[in-house]
Amino acid sequence: MENIKQYVQENKERFLNELIELLKIPSVSADSAYAQDVIDTANAVKNSLEKAGCDVVELCETPGYPIVFGEKIIDSKLPTVLVYGHYDVQPADPIELWDSPPFEPVIKKTELHPEGAIFARGACDDKGQMYMHVKAFEYMVQNNCLPCNVKFMIEGEEEVGSKSLGWFVERNHEKLANDVILISDTGMISNTQPSITTGLRGLSYVEVEVTGPNRDLHSGLYGGAVANPINVLTKMIASLHDENNHITIPGFYDKVEELSLEERAQMAKRPFSQDAYNKALDIAEEYGETGYSTNERNSIRPTLDVNGIWGGYTGEGAKTVIASKAYAKISMRLVPNQDWEEITALFKKHFESIAPKAVKVKVTPHHGGQGYVTPIDSIGYQAASKAYSDSFGVTPIPVRSGGSIPIVALFEQELKSKTIMMGFGLDSDAIHSPNEHYGVFNYLKGIETIPLFYKYFAELSK
């Protein structure tokens, strides 16, 4: 694999152009209006795996969007790496906050990305990171240096809970048999200090509906005499945190994993500037649960956040109305030992209990998943650490992420193998937000680093 850097540089423009074409397809799984685009993206990923050198590639039907499965088995006696990624993306809203159209990719230089970054929805999450694996695989096949067997499982519903993937995994244990699962859907500390994600938070996502009168009412004739669902909903939401930003749902913290002072001290060694963090977000000061640092709040502590809230009149001008209904979408990020279904039930019970009798409340669970922690003494972790060390010249730091990949815990339960999360994105890449982007350096560095993981994993597995 001595010529990997040369191969990446020689094919740089092609690698970028292929990714740009993939990013042009608006594969928004949450919106049925984009259903055909999601299918078109699945076919594009299938074609890319065929061209890269897979011996078998197929679209596997599910109750939802198809799974793109590919494999190249060079020797049944060798270890097998299962690569997981997703081809669906988040909705691009609010469109007006994008500096360029979300599905018309452009490369622009930034302070953190002097070599340029690709701006488009899905650039980092996860098309750019997923496609690194396709190109890394292409390199190993073209240069006859693939050291072990490879399987690809690329799904189209990660952004809406991976329900169909769970269905698929449970029914295809033999097809998906592997020795390690490799994912790039996380990030790293910086372009000079790589890191390996060793923990993910779980997730519970719900929608709430508060109903007052049986129709919208004139706020002059009825104001003050009937419950306003929007007022009620905002009060109920506000009550979900106390003065220390501690979540008030009874039983919510009962199973929360409390890290020791020693473990927290190790976490604190991660390079971090609170001032730089605040400046990057244009905030005056940090905010969160009392007694924990910023990096602890967004990784080892559970959270509850409103992701959207609406009701009444929001158009131009004024309309004096008391809305019949008000709505909110709420997500809870969970830590190891918290069961997402149990937390969802606790939320539902509590939210219904705090509603005044003047309104009716409906809680609709959407999706969720369990948290995950992977050991740092496994062969997979050691191989990833060696790969980053060779590629970046710096030993990676193990970190816990605040994000969620709900399917990872299921992988271990169903396939009995560990997951290694080799992310190359940065926290500043604006995933799920307007102006999402992915550094050209990061994209190409990923393609350069991934083959080294295969090399070391094969060697350490002997």
PyMOL commands that set and color helices and strands:
alter all, ss='L'
color gray80, all
select helices_A, chain A and resi 4-10+12-23+32-52+95-97+127-142+158-160+163-170+219-222+229-238+261-267+274-281+294-297+340-353+379-392+407-415+427-429+440-460
alter helices_A, ss='H'
color red, helices_A
select strands_A, chain A and resi 56-60+67-72+80-86+106-108+117-119+149-155+180-183+195-200+202-211+217-218+303-311+321-322+325-334+360-369+372-373+397-400+419-421+437-439
alter strands_A, ss='S'
color yellow, strands_A
deselect
rebuild
show_as cartoon
